[in-house]
């Protein structure tokens, strides 16, 4: 029997099948090509970094530094947009609603991510559900300061005055739920003292009143208060961090000054909307770690009175959770009330 025609027919059929398969694969590749290209070239347009504070402060200075370095690393401009108000929650709310495409980022802080959710029941976002943490950037020390002409020379003097005449002393803050407010309330809780809280609409007006000796003390950010200490207008009593601040090694921590268990460190990090692809989050986290290791960036951060503290995404998420629980405990134990 002659089988050659059959074999030729089978070979032809195989070639036809292969051709059809290649054609199908080719069409699929053409359809997927634009999506693959977009993923491979991220970013292919400018990014936006929202900051929940006014220009000129510590958070704004750090945000603009990071925006510049992100731009250099990613090959696209990173535009800074200041959106202050409601303890930085306005900026956070805007980012929570943004598209999760990696082009909108948030410079996030304690007030918008670990305090606001506890003090503002109508907050229009969930930190756990609406954000993808990228990295912590820095720890932001605060410093307990009094006017230079104050009779209070150290933390021991302050505690004695507060106990001798409860309610006579007052402290300023830059709003309910701010780091200044929470640090002071932690101090009161740990020392069983009563000092009156006077909230202001921002750091600048609170500092003006302190410099004029119209309020007695304040836990201000180190970056904001230290120039006034150096100028001889304020006296630094203690820093709030677990260890001394490199720029002021002579200033003790609150724990060293006698307030056991006191650690209150503000922080600044960066986050994106929750739907942002994991590959983009990883890329941004890697770039963040690399940027924070640059000598010029570290030098600038230290000069701002901050401590570089990069972290992985999962580590930052765990940190936000632990800080939220710490603040929840303080609010409950101090029986703090917030006007919303």
MIGUFI-112250 format. One record per atom (N, C-alpha, C, O): z, x, y. Coordinates in steps of 0.05 Angstrom, whole numbers, padded with zeros to 5 digits, always signed. Layout:
<atoms>
ZXY
...
</atoms>
This chain:
<atoms>
+00000+00017-00024
+00000+00000+00000
+00000+00018+00025
+00014+00038+00026
-00015+00010+00045
-00017+00025+00069
+00003+00015+00089
+00001-00007+00099
+00024+00032+00096
+00045+00024+00114
+00041+00035+00143
+00057+00028+00160
+00020+00050+00147
+00017+00063+00174
+00014+00043+00196
+00026+00048+00217
+00000+00021+00193
-00002+00002+00216
+00025-00010+00223
+00032-00015+00246
+00041-00015+00201
+00068-00027+00206
+00085-00007+00222
+00099-00015+00241
+00084+00018+00214
+00100+00039+00229
+00091+00041+00258
+00107+00044+00276
+00064+00040+00261
+00054+00042+00289
+00064+00018+00305
+00071+00021+00329
+00065-00006+00293
+00074-00030+00307
+00104-00028+00314
+00112-00035+00336
+00119-00017+00294
+00148-00014+00299
+00153+00006+00322
+00170+00002+00339
+00138+00028+00322
+00141+00048+00343
+00134+00036+00370
+00148+00042+00390
+00113+00020+00371
+00105+00008+00396
+00127-00011+00406
+00133-00013+00430
+00138-00026+00386
+00159-00045+00394
+00184-00030+00405
+00196-00039+00424
+00190-00007+00392
+00213+00009+00402
+00208+00018+00430
+00226+00018+00447
+00184+00027+00435
+00178+00037+00462
+00180+00014+00482
+00189+00018+00505
+00171-00009+00474
+00172-00032+00492
+00202-00039+00499
+00209-00045+00522
+00219-00039+00477
+00247-00045+00481
+00260-00025+00500
+00275-00032+00518
+00254+00001+00495
+00266+00022+00512
+00257+00019+00541
+00273+00022+00560
+00232+00012+00545
+00221+00009+00572
+00235-00014+00586
+00243-00012+00610
+00239-00036+00571
+00252-00059+00583
+00282-00052+00590
+00291-00060+00612
+00295-00038+00572
+00323-00030+00577
+00324-00012+00602
+00342-00016+00619
+00306+00007+00604
+00306+00025+00627
+00300+00009+00653
+00311+00016+00674
+00283-00011+00651
+00277-00027+00674
+00301-00042+00684
+00307-00044+00707
+00316-00054+00664
+00340-00069+00670
+00361-00051+00683
+00373-00058+00703
+00365-00027+00670
+00384-00008+00681
+00376+00001+00709
+00393+00004+00727
+00350+00004+00713
+00341+00013+00739
+00346-00008+00760
+00355-00002+00783
+00342-00033+00753
+00347-00055+00772
+00377-00057+00779
+00385-00060+00802
+00394-00054+00758
+00423-00054+00762
+00431-00032+00780
+00448-00036+00798
+00420-00008+00776
+00426+00015+00793
+00419+00010+00822
+00434+00017+00840
+00396-00003+00826
+00387-00009+00853
+00406-00029+00867
+00412-00027+00890
+00416-00049+00851
+00434-00068+00862
+00461-00056+00868
+00474-00064+00888
+00470-00038+00852
+00496-00025+00856
+00496-00003+00876
+00517+00005+00887
+00473+00009+00881
+00471+00033+00897
+00484+00030+00925
+00499+00047+00933
+00479+00007+00939
+00492+00005+00966
+00522+00006+00964
+00536+00018+00980
+00534-00008+00943
+00563-00009+00940
+00574+00019+00933
+00594+00027+00944
+00560+00032+00915
+00569+00059+00907
+00567+00078+00931
+00584+00095+00935
+00546+00075+00947
+00542+00093+00970
+00565+00089+00990
+00576+00108+01001
+00572+00063+00994
+00593+00057+01013
+00620+00070+01004
+00635+00081+01020
+00625+00067+00978
+00650+00078+00967
+00651+00109+00969
+00672+00120+00975
+00627+00121+00965
+00626+00150+00965
+00628+00162+00993
+00637+00185+00996
+00619+00148+01013
+00618+00160+01040
+00641+00151+01057
+00641+00156+01081
+00661+00136+01046
+00684+00128+01063
+00697+00152+01076
+00702+00172+01063
+00701+00150+01102
+00694+00127+01120
+00666+00133+01133
+00659+00156+01137
+00652+00111+01138
+00626+00114+01151
+00625+00101+01179
+00603+00097+01190
+00649+00095+01190
+00651+00085+01217
+00679+00091+01227
+00697+00098+01211
+00685+00088+01253
+00711+00094+01263
+00733+00077+01251
+00729+00054+01242
+00757+00089+01249
+00781+00075+01240
+00798+00067+01264
+00794+00076+01286
+00818+00049+01259
+00836+00040+01280
+00865+00044+01270
+00871+00036+01247
+00882+00056+01286
+00910+00059+01280
+00926+00043+01300
+00926+00049+01324
+00941+00023+01291
+00957+00006+01308
+00985+00017+01310
+00998+00025+01290
+00996+00018+01335
+01023+00028+01340
+01038+00006+01354
+01028-00005+01374
+01061-00001+01344
+01076-00023+01355
+01094-00016+01379
+01113-00030+01385
+01087+00005+01393
+01104+00015+01416
+01086+00022+01439
+01062+00026+01436
+01098+00023+01463
+01083+00029+01487
+01075+00059+01487
+01088+00075+01474
+01054+00066+01502
+01046+00094+01504
+01068+00111+01516
+01084+00102+01533
+01070+00136+01507
+01089+00155+01519
+01114+00160+01504
+01128+00180+01509
+01121+00143+01484
+01145+00147+01469
+01140+00165+01445
+01118+00176+01441
+01161+00169+01429
+01160+00187+01406
+01140+00177+01385
+01124+00193+01375
+01141+00151+01379
+01122+00140+01359
+01093+00143+01368
+01076+00149+01352
+01089+00137+01394
+01062+00139+01405
+01052+00168+01403
+01028+00173+01397
+01069+00187+01410
+01061+00215+01410
+01053+00224+01381
+01033+00238+01377
+01069+00216+01362
+01063+00223+01334
+01038+00209+01325
+01021+00221+01312
+01035+00184+01332
+01011+00169+01324
+00986+00181+01334
+00966+00182+01320
+00986+00189+01359
+00962+00201+01371
+00956+00229+01358
+00933+00236+01355
+00976+00243+01351
+00972+00269+01338
+00960+00264+01310
+00941+00278+01303
+00970+00245+01295
+00959+00239+01269
+00931+00227+01271
+00914+00234+01254
+00926+00211+01291
+00899+00200+01295
+00878+00222+01299
+00856+00222+01288
+00886+00242+01315
+00868+00265+01320
+00862+00280+01294
+00840+00286+01288
+00884+00285+01279
+00881+00300+01254
+00866+00284+01232
+00851+00296+01217
+00872+00259+01231
+00857+00242+01212
+00827+00242+01218
+00810+00244+01200
+00821+00241+01244
+00793+00241+01252
+00779+00267+01244
+00756+00266+01234
+00793+00289+01247
+00781+00315+01239
+00778+00316+01209
+00758+00327+01199
+00797+00306+01194
+00796+00307+01165
+00775+00288+01153
+00762+00295+01133
+00772+00264+01165
+00755+00244+01154
+00727+00244+01165
+00709+00231+01154
+00723+00258+01187
+00697+00260+01199
+00689+00235+01215
+00665+00231+01220
+00709+00219+01222
+00704+00195+01238
+00727+00192+01258
+00749+00200+01253
+00721+00182+01282
+00742+00178+01302
+00763+00158+01292
+00756+00139+01278
+00788+00163+01300
+00809+00144+01294
+00820+00135+01321
+00833+00150+01336
+00815+00109+01327
+00822+00098+01353
+00851+00087+01352
+00858+00072+01335
+00867+00096+01371
+00894+00086+01373
+00895+00061+01390
+00884+00059+01411
+00909+00041+01379
+00913+00015+01394
+00943+00009+01395
+00955+00003+01375
+00954+00010+01420
+00982+00003+01424
+00985-00027+01425
+00971-00040+01442
+01002-00038+01408
+01007-00066+01409
+01037-00071+01408
+01048-00079+01387
+01052-00065+01430
+01081-00067+01430
+01091-00096+01430
+01076-00114+01437
+01116-00099+01423
+01129-00125+01425
+01143-00133+01399
+01134-00126+01377
+01164-00149+01402
+01179-00160+01379
+01187-00138+01359
+01183-00142+01335
+01198-00116+01369
+01207-00094+01352
+01185-00085+01333
+01189-00080+01309
+01161-00081+01344
+01138-00070+01330
+01126-00089+01310
+01108-00081+01295
+01136-00114+01308
+01126-00132+01287
+01099-00144+01295
+01085-00154+01278
+01092-00144+01320
+01066-00154+01329
+01043-00137+01317
+01023-00147+01307
+01046-00111+01319
+01026-00093+01307
+01025-00096+01277
+01003-00097+01266
+01048-00098+01264
+01049-00101+01235
+01035-00127+01227
+01020-00127+01207
+01040-00149+01241
+01027-00174+01235
+00997-00173+01237
+00982-00184+01221
+00987-00158+01257
+00958-00155+01260
+00946-00140+01237
+00924-00147+01227
+00959-00119+01228
+00949-00103+01205
+00950-00119+01179
+00933-00117+01162
+00971-00135+01176
+00974-00151+01152
+00951-00170+01148
+00943-00177+01126
+00940-00179+01171
+00917-00198+01170
+00890-00185+01169
+00870-00198+01166
+00890-00159+01173
+00864-00144+01175
+00851-00142+01148
+00864-00145+01127
+00825-00136+01148
+00810-00131+01123
+00821-00106+01109
+00826-00086+01122
+00824-00108+01083
+00833-00086+01067
+00810-00067+01059
+00805-00062+01036
+00797-00056+01079
+00774-00039+01074
+00779-00010+01081
+00761+00007+01079
+00804-00004+01089
+00811+00024+01096
+00806+00032+01124
+00809+00055+01132
+00797+00013+01141
+00790+00020+01169
+00811+00011+01189
+00808+00016+01213
+00833-00002+01180
+00855-00010+01197
+00881+00000+01185
+00887-00007+01163
+00895+00016+01200
+00920+00028+01191
+00943+00021+01210
+00938+00014+01233
+00967+00022+01199
+00991+00017+01215
+01010+00040+01215
+01016+00052+01194
+01019+00048+01239
+01041+00067+01241
+01066+00051+01239
+01075+00039+01258
+01078+00051+01215
+01100+00032+01210
+01127+00047+01213
+01130+00070+01207
+01147+00031+01221
+01174+00041+01226
+01195+00022+01215
+01188+00001+01203
+01220+00030+01217
+01242+00013+01207
+01242-00015+01219
+01245-00034+01203
+01240-00019+01245
+01242-00046+01256
+01221-00065+01245
+01227-00089+01241
+01197-00056+01240
+01176-00074+01230
+01176-00077+01199
+01165-00097+01189
+01189-00058+01185
+01186-00059+01156
+01213-00061+01141
+01213-00070+01118
+01235-00053+01153
+01261-00054+01138
+01283-00069+01153
+01304-00072+01142
+01277-00077+01178
+01297-00092+01193
+01286-00120+01201
+01299-00140+01196
+01262-00120+01212
+01250-00146+01219
+01250-00167+01198
+01256-00190+01203
+01243-00159+01173
+01243-00179+01152
+01270-00192+01146
+01272-00213+01135
+01292-00178+01155
+01319-00188+01150
+01329-00204+01174
+01348-00220+01171
+01317-00200+01197
+01328-00212+01222
+01310-00233+01234
+01318-00247+01253
+01285-00235+01224
+01266-00253+01235
+01255-00271+01213
+01235-00264+01200
+01267-00294+01208
+01259-00311+01186
+01230-00321+01188
+01218-00327+01167
+01219-00323+01212
+01192-00333+01215
+01171-00311+01216
+01149-00315+01225
+01179-00287+01207
+01160-00264+01208
+01135-00272+01192
+01137-00280+01169
+01111-00268+01204
+01086-00278+01191
+01075-00259+01170
+01051-00259+01165
+01091-00242+01158
+01081-00224+01137
+01104-00217+01118
+01127-00219+01125
+01096-00207+01095
+01115-00197+01075
+01109-00167+01072
+01086-00159+01066
+01129-00150+01075
+01125-00121+01073
+01116-00114+01045
+01098-00097+01041
+01127-00128+01025
+01120-00121+00997
+01092-00132+00989
+01078-00118+00974
+01085-00155+00999
+01060-00168+00991
+01036-00161+01008
+01013-00161+00999
+01040-00155+01034
+01018-00153+01053
+01011-00124+01061
+00992-00120+01076
+01025-00104+01050
+01019-00077+01058
+01018-00058+01034
+01030-00063+01013
+01001-00038+01036
+01000-00016+01017
+01010+00009+01030
+00996+00021+01047
+01035+00018+01024
+01046+00042+01036
+01028+00066+01029
+01020+00069+01006
+01024+00083+01049
+01007+00107+01044
+01026+00131+01042
+01025+00146+01022
+01041+00136+01063
+01060+00159+01063
+01080+00156+01085
+01074+00146+01107
+01104+00166+01080
+01123+00170+01102
+01113+00195+01117
+01102+00214+01104
+01116+00195+01143
+01108+00218+01159
+01131+00236+01167
+01132+00260+01163
+01151+00223+01179
+01174+00239+01190
+01200+00223+01188
+01200+00199+01185
+01222+00238+01189
+01248+00226+01194
+01254+00230+01224
+01249+00252+01235
+01263+00209+01237
+01267+00209+01266
+01297+00209+01271
+01309+00187+01271
+01309+00232+01277
+01337+00232+01283
+01344+00218+01309
+01328+00217+01327
+01368+00207+01309
+01379+00196+01334
+01403+00213+01342
+01414+00227+01325
+01411+00211+01367
+01433+00227+01376
+01452+00208+01393
+01442+00193+01409
+01477+00211+01388
+01497+00195+01404
+01502+00210+01430
+01511+00233+01430
+01495+00197+01452
+01498+00209+01479
+01514+00193+01498
+01516+00168+01495
+01527+00207+01516
+01542+00194+01538
+01534+00207+01564
+01522+00229+01563
+01539+00194+01587
+01532+00207+01612
+01547+00234+01615
+01569+00237+01604
+01535+00252+01630
+01547+00279+01633
+01574+00278+01647
+01591+00295+01642
+01579+00257+01663
+01605+00255+01677
+01626+00238+01662
+01647+00232+01672
+01619+00231+01637
+01638+00215+01621
+01662+00231+01613
+01659+00255+01607
+01685+00219+01612
+01709+00234+01602
+01708+00238+01572
+01725+00253+01561
+01690+00224+01558
+01688+00227+01529
+01673+00253+01523
+01650+00257+01530
+01687+00272+01510
+01676+00298+01504
+01665+00301+01476
+01648+00318+01471
+01675+00284+01458
+01666+00287+01430
+01671+00260+01416
+01680+00241+01428
+01663+00259+01390
+01666+00234+01375
+01695+00226+01372
+01701+00202+01373
+01713+00245+01369
+01741+00238+01367
+01751+00224+01392
+01766+00204+01390
+01743+00234+01416
+01750+00221+01441
+01739+00192+01441
+01753+00173+01450
+01715+00188+01432
+01702+00162+01432
+01718+00143+01415
+01723+00120+01423
+01725+00151+01391
+01739+00134+01372
+01767+00127+01383
+01776+00104+01380
+01780+00146+01395
+01807+00141+01407
+01805+00120+01429
+01821+00101+01431
+01785+00124+01447
+01781+00105+01469
+01775+00077+01459
+01784+00057+01470
+01758+00076+01438
+01750+00050+01427
+01774+00035+01414
+01776+00011+01415
+01792+00051+01402
+01815+00039+01388
+01837+00031+01408
+01851+00011+01405
+01840+00048+01429
+01861+00042+01449
+01855+00017+01465
+01873+00002+01471
+01830+00013+01472
+01822-00011+01488
+01798-00024+01476
+01775-00020+01486
+01801-00039+01454
+01778-00052+01441
+01762-00070+01461
+01774-00086+01475
+01736-00066+01461
+01719-00082+01478
+01715-00071+01506
+01699-00082+01521
+01730-00050+01513
+01726-00039+01540
+01700-00023+01542
+01686-00024+01562
+01694-00008+01521
+01669+00008+01521
+01645-00009+01513
+01648-00029+01499
+01622-00001+01523
+01598-00015+01515
+01576+00005+01507
+01577+00029+01516
+01557-00003+01492
+01534+00014+01485
+01508-00001+01489
+01506-00025+01486
+01488+00015+01497
+01462+00003+01502
+01444+00007+01477
+01448+00025+01461
+01424-00010+01475
+01404-00007+01454
+01377-00017+01465
+01376-00029+01487
+01356-00011+01451
+01330-00021+01460
+01322-00046+01444
+01298-00049+01436
+01341-00064+01440
+01336-00090+01428
+01351-00095+01403
+01359-00076+01388
+01356-00120+01397
+01369-00128+01372
+01352-00119+01348
+01328-00124+01347
+01366-00106+01329
+01351-00096+01306
+01338-00070+01309
+01326-00060+01290
+01341-00058+01332
+01329-00031+01337
+01346-00010+01323
+01369-00016+01315
+01336+00014+01321
+01351+00036+01308
+01377+00042+01324
+01397+00048+01312
+01375+00039+01350
+01399+00044+01367
+01421+00023+01361
+01444+00030+01359
+01413-00002+01357
+01431-00023+01351
+01444-00019+01323
+01468-00020+01320
+01427-00013+01303
+01437-00010+01276
+01455+00014+01273
+01475+00014+01258
+01449+00036+01287
+01465+00060+01285
+01493+00055+01297
+01513+00063+01285
+01494+00041+01320
+01520+00036+01332
+01536+00017+01315
+01560+00020+01312
+01523-00003+01303
+01538-00022+01287
+01548-00009+01261
+01570-00016+01251
+01533+00010+01251
+01543+00025+01227
+01568+00041+01235
+01587+00042+01220
+01567+00054+01258
+01590+00069+01267
+01615+00051+01271
+01637+00058+01262
+01611+00028+01283
+01633+00009+01286
+01644+00000+01259
+01668-00003+01256
+01626-00005+01240
+01635-00015+01214
+01651+00006+01199
+01671+00000+01187
+01642+00031+01201
+01656+00053+01187
+01682+00061+01199
+01700+00072+01186
+01685+00056+01225
+01710+00064+01239
+01728+00041+01248
+01749+00046+01260
+01720+00017+01241
+01736-00007+01248
+01742-00008+01278
+01764-00013+01286
+01721-00003+01294
+01724-00004+01323
+01707-00027+01334
+01689-00037+01321
+01713-00035+01359
+01697-00056+01372
+01687-00045+01399
+01702-00039+01417
+01660-00043+01400
+01646-00034+01425
+01625-00054+01431
+01611-00063+01412
+01623-00063+01455
+01605-00085+01463
+01576-00076+01463
+01570-00054+01473
+01559-00092+01452
+01530-00086+01451
+01516-00098+01475
+01519-00122+01480
+01500-00082+01489
+01484-00091+01511
+01455-00084+01504
+01446-00062+01508
+01439-00104+01495
+01411-00098+01488
+01393-00098+01512
+01397-00114+01531
+01373-00081+01512
+01353-00080+01534
+01326-00084+01522
+01322-00082+01497
+01306-00089+01538
+01279-00094+01529
+01264-00067+01529
+01244-00063+01544
+01273-00049+01512
+01260-00023+01510
+01279+00000+01515
+01301-00004+01525
+01270+00024+01507
+01286+00048+01510
+01289+00056+01539
+01311+00065+01547
+01267+00054+01554
+01268+00064+01582
+01289+00050+01599
+01305+00064+01612
+01291+00024+01600
+01312+00011+01616
+01340+00017+01606
+01358+00020+01622
+01343+00020+01580
+01370+00027+01570
+01377+00055+01578
+01400+00060+01586
+01359+00073+01577
+01364+00101+01586
+01370+00102+01616
+01387+00117+01624
+01356+00086+01632
+01361+00086+01661
+01390+00078+01666
+01403+00090+01684
+01400+00058+01652
+01427+00049+01656
+01447+00069+01647
+01469+00073+01659
+01441+00083+01625
+01459+00104+01615
+01460+00128+01635
+01482+00138+01641
+01437+00136+01645
+01437+00158+01664
+01452+00151+01690
+01463+00169+01703
+01452+00125+01697
+01467+00117+01721
+01496+00111+01715
+01511+00102+01732
+01504+00116+01690
+01532+00111+01681
+01541+00082+01683
+01564+00076+01686
+01521+00064+01681
+01528+00035+01681
+01533+00025+01653
+01542+00002+01649
+01526+00041+01633
+01535+00035+01606
+01548+00061+01595
+01543+00083+01607
+01564+00059+01574
+01580+00081+01566
+01567+00100+01546
+01572+00125+01547
+01551+00090+01529
+01539+00108+01508
+01515+00095+01495
+01510+00071+01500
+01500+00110+01480
+01477+00100+01466
+01469+00119+01443
+01472+00143+01446
+01460+00107+01421
+01447+00122+01400
+01417+00122+01405
+01404+00103+01397
+01407+00141+01419
+01379+00142+01426
+01364+00161+01407
+01376+00178+01394
+01338+00158+01405
+01322+00176+01389
+01325+00204+01401
+01326+00208+01426
+01326+00224+01384
+01330+00251+01393
+01307+00259+01412
+01312+00272+01433
+01283+00251+01405
+01260+00258+01422
+01263+00248+01450
+01254+00261+01470
+01274+00224+01453
+01277+00212+01480
+01301+00224+01495
+01299+00228+01519
+01323+00228+01482
+01348+00235+01495
+01350+00265+01501
+01362+00273+01521
+01339+00282+01483
+01344+00310+01485
+01336+00323+01512
+01351+00340+01522
+01313+00316+01523
+01306+00327+01549
+01328+00322+01571
+01332+00339+01588
+01341+00299+01569
+01362+00293+01589
+01387+00309+01583
+01402+00316+01601
+01392+00315+01558
+01414+00332+01550
+01409+00361+01561
+01427+00373+01573
+01385+00370+01557
+01378+00397+01566
+01379+00399+01597
+01385+00420+01608
+01373+00377+01610
+01374+00377+01639
+01402+00373+01650
+01406+00374+01675
+01422+00370+01633
+01450+00368+01641
+01457+00340+01650
+01478+00336+01663
+01441+00319+01645
+01446+00292+01653
+01462+00276+01632
+01475+00256+01638
+01459+00284+01607
+01473+00271+01585
+01488+00292+01569
+01482+00315+01569
+01509+00282+01554
+01523+00299+01535
+01518+00289+01507
+01522+00265+01501
+01510+00307+01489
+01505+00300+01462
+01531+00303+01445
+01543+00324+01445
+01539+00282+01432
+01564+00283+01416
+01558+00288+01386
+01573+00303+01374
+01537+00277+01375
+01531+00280+01347
+01503+00269+01341
+01493+00252+01355
+01491+00280+01320
+01465+00269+01310
+01471+00251+01286
+01491+00253+01273
+01452+00233+01280
+01457+00213+01260
+01446+00220+01232
+01451+00206+01213
+01432+00242+01230
+01420+00250+01205
+01441+00263+01186
+01463+00270+01194
+01433+00267+01161
+01451+00279+01141
+01456+00308+01147
+01477+00319+01139
+01436+00321+01159
+01439+00350+01167
+01433+00353+01196
+01422+00335+01209
+01441+00376+01207
+01436+00381+01236
+01406+00383+01242
+01390+00390+01225
+01400+00377+01267
+01372+00378+01275
+01365+00406+01284
+01380+00419+01299
+01342+00417+01274
+01335+00445+01280
+01334+00452+01310
+01342+00474+01318
+01326+00433+01327
+01325+00438+01356
+01353+00439+01369
+01356+00450+01391
+01373+00429+01355
+01400+00428+01366
+01421+00435+01345
+01437+00419+01338
+01420+00460+01335
+01438+00467+01314
+01467+00467+01322
+01485+00466+01304
+01473+00466+01347
+01501+00466+01356
+01513+00438+01356
+01537+00435+01359
+01496+00417+01354
+01506+00390+01354
+01513+00381+01326
+01496+00382+01308
+01538+00373+01321
+01546+00365+01294
+01534+00338+01285
+01524+00323+01302
+01534+00333+01259
+01526+00307+01249
+01550+00288+01253
+01572+00297+01258
+01545+00262+01251
+01567+00243+01254
+01587+00247+01231
+01611+00244+01236
+01578+00254+01208
+01597+00259+01186
+01614+00284+01192
+01638+00283+01187
+01602+00305+01202
+01617+00329+01210
+01637+00323+01232
+01658+00335+01234
+01630+00303+01249
+01647+00296+01271
+01670+00277+01263
+01686+00270+01280
+01671+00270+01238
+01693+00254+01228
+01687+00226+01219
+01705+00212+01209
+01662+00217+01221
+01655+00190+01212
+01643+00192+01184
+01619+00196+01181
+01660+00189+01164
+01651+00193+01136
+01631+00171+01128
+01634+00148+01134
+01611+00180+01113
+01591+00162+01103
+01570+00154+01122
+01552+00138+01116
+01570+00165+01146
+01551+00158+01167
+01525+00174+01164
+01525+00198+01168
+01503+00160+01157
+01476+00171+01158
+01458+00148+01166
+01457+00128+01153
+01444+00152+01188
+01426+00132+01198
+01401+00146+01209
+01401+00156+01231
+01381+00146+01192
+01357+00161+01200
+01333+00142+01203
+01325+00130+01183
+01323+00140+01226
+01298+00124+01230
+01275+00140+01218
+01278+00164+01211
+01253+00127+01214
+01230+00140+01202
+01204+00129+01214
+01204+00107+01226
+01183+00143+01209
+01156+00133+01216
+01138+00140+01192
+01138+00162+01182
+01122+00120+01185
+01103+00124+01163
+01076+00112+01170
+01071+00104+01193
+01058+00111+01150
+01032+00099+01155
+01026+00081+01131
+01031+00088+01108
+01014+00058+01136
+01008+00038+01116
+00981+00025+01122
+00971+00028+01143
+00971+00010+01102
+00946-00004+01104
+00950-00032+01094
+00970-00038+01081
+00931-00050+01099
+00932-00077+01087
+00933-00075+01056
+00923-00057+01044
+00946-00095+01044
+00951-00094+01015
+00926-00092+00998
+00926-00080+00976
+00903-00104+01007
+00879-00104+00991
+00863-00078+00992
+00842-00077+00980
+00873-00059+01006
+00858-00033+01009
+00855-00020+00981
+00875-00018+00967
+00831-00012+00973
+00827+00000+00947
+00845+00024+00942
+00849+00040+00960
+00856+00026+00917
+00873+00049+00910
+00861+00076+00916
+00875+00095+00924
+00834+00079+00912
+00821+00104+00917
+00823+00112+00946
+00826+00136+00952
+00822+00093+00964
+00824+00099+00993
+00852+00106+01000
+00857+00124+01016
+00872+00091+00989
+00900+00097+00993
+00906+00126+00985
+00919+00141+00999
+00896+00133+00961
+00900+00160+00951
+00888+00181+00969
+00900+00202+00975
+00863+00176+00978
+00850+00195+00997
+00866+00198+01022
+00870+00221+01031
+00875+00177+01033
+00891+00178+01058
+00918+00192+01054
+00928+00207+01071
+00930+00187+01031
+00955+00200+01025
+00952+00231+01022
+00969+00246+01031
+00931+00239+01008
+00925+00267+01005
+00920+00280+01032
+00930+00302+01037
+00905+00267+01049
+00899+00278+01075
+00924+00280+01092
+00928+00299+01107
+00942+00260+01089
+00967+00259+01104
+00984+00283+01097
+00995+00297+01114
+00987+00288+01071
+01003+00311+01061
+00992+00337+01072
+01006+00355+01080
+00965+00339+01071
+00952+00364+01080
+00956+00368+01110
+00961+00390+01119
+00954+00346+01125
+00957+00348+01154
+00986+00356+01161
+00990+00373+01179
+01006+00344+01148
+01033+00350+01155
+01042+00378+01146
+01063+00388+01155
+01025+00391+01130
+01031+00419+01122
+01019+00439+01141
+01024+00463+01139
+01002+00430+01160
+00990+00448+01179
+01011+00459+01198
+01027+00445+01209
+01011+00486+01202
+01031+00498+01220
+01032+00486+01248
+01054+00482+01259
+01009+00481+01259
+01009+00470+01287
+01020+00442+01288
+01033+00434+01307
+01015+00426+01267
+01025+00399+01266
+01055+00400+01262
+01070+00385+01276
+01065+00416+01244
+01094+00418+01239
+01109+00428+01264
+01130+00418+01271
+01097+00447+01278
+01109+00457+01303
+01111+00435+01324
+01131+00432+01338
+01089+00419+01326
+01089+00398+01346
+01110+00376+01339
+01123+00366+01356
+01112+00370+01313
+01131+00349+01304
+01159+00358+01310
+01176+00343+01320
+01165+00383+01304
+01192+00394+01309
+01199+00393+01339
+01221+00387+01347
+01179+00400+01356
+01183+00399+01385
+01188+00371+01395
+01200+00367+01416
+01178+00351+01380
+01182+00323+01387
+01210+00314+01378
+01218+00291+01383
+01225+00332+01365
+01251+00324+01356
+01251+00309+01330
+01269+00293+01324
+01230+00313+01314
+01227+00299+01289
+01228+00318+01266
+01226+00343+01270
+01231+00308+01241
+01232+00324+01217
+01209+00316+01199
+01209+00293+01190
+01189+00333+01193
+01167+00326+01175
+01179+00317+01148
+01196+00331+01137
+01169+00295+01137
+01179+00285+01112
+01158+00269+01096
+01161+00246+01091
+01136+00283+01089
+01114+00269+01075
+01123+00259+01048
+01142+00270+01036
+01110+00239+01037
+01117+00228+01011
+01092+00217+00998
+01072+00211+01011
+01094+00213+00972
+01073+00198+00958
+01075+00169+00964
+01095+00159+00975
+01054+00154+00957
+01053+00125+00963
+01076+00110+00948
+01090+00094+00961
+01080+00116+00923
+01101+00103+00907
+01128+00110+00918
+01146+00093+00919
+01132+00135+00925
+01157+00145+00936
+01163+00131+00962
+01186+00123+00967
+01143+00127+00979
+01147+00114+01004
+01154+00085+01000
+01171+00074+01014
+01141+00072+00981
+01148+00044+00975
+01177+00041+00966
+01191+00022+00974
+01186+00060+00949
+01214+00059+00940
+01233+00064+00963
+01254+00052+00965
+01225+00082+00982
+01242+00088+01005
+01245+00063+01023
+01267+00057+01032
+01222+00049+01027
+01224+00024+01043
+01242+00004+01031
+01257-00010+01045
+01241+00002+01005
+01258-00017+00991
+01288-00010+00994
+01305-00027+00999
+01294+00016+00990
+01322+00025+00993
+01332+00022+01021
+01356+00014+01025
+01316+00027+01041
+01324+00024+01069
+01329-00005+01076
+01347-00012+01091
+01312-00023+01065
+01316-00051+01069
+01343-00061+01058
+01357-00076+01071
+01349-00052+01034
+01374-00059+01022
+01398-00048+01037
+01419-00061+01039
+01396-00023+01047
+01417-00011+01063
+01422-00028+01088
+01445-00033+01095
+01401-00036+01102
+01403-00052+01126
+01414-00080+01119
+01430-00091+01135
+01406-00091+01097
+01416-00117+01089
+01447-00116+01085
+01461-00134+01094
+01456-00095+01073
+01485-00092+01068
+01500-00089+01094
+01521-00101+01098
+01489-00073+01113
+01502-00069+01139
+01503-00095+01155
+01524-00102+01166
+01481-00110+01155
+01480-00135+01170
+01501-00155+01159
+01514-00169+01174
+01504-00155+01133
+01523-00174+01120
+01552-00165+01126
+01568-00181+01134
+01557-00139+01122
+01585-00129+01126
+01593-00130+01155
+01617-00136+01161
+01575-00124+01173
+01582-00125+01202
+01579-00153+01214
+01586-00157+01237
+01570-00172+01198
+01566-00200+01206
+01549-00201+01232
+01556-00215+01251
+01527-00187+01232
+01510-00186+01255
+01494-00212+01258
+01485-00224+01238
+01492-00221+01283
+01476-00245+01289
+01452-00237+01306
+01455-00220+01324
+01429-00249+01301
+01405-00242+01315
+01393-00268+01327
+01391-00288+01313
+01385-00266+01352
+01371-00289+01365
+01342-00286+01360
+01330-00265+01366
+01329-00307+01349
+01301-00306+01343
+01286-00328+01358
+01262-00331+01355
</atoms>
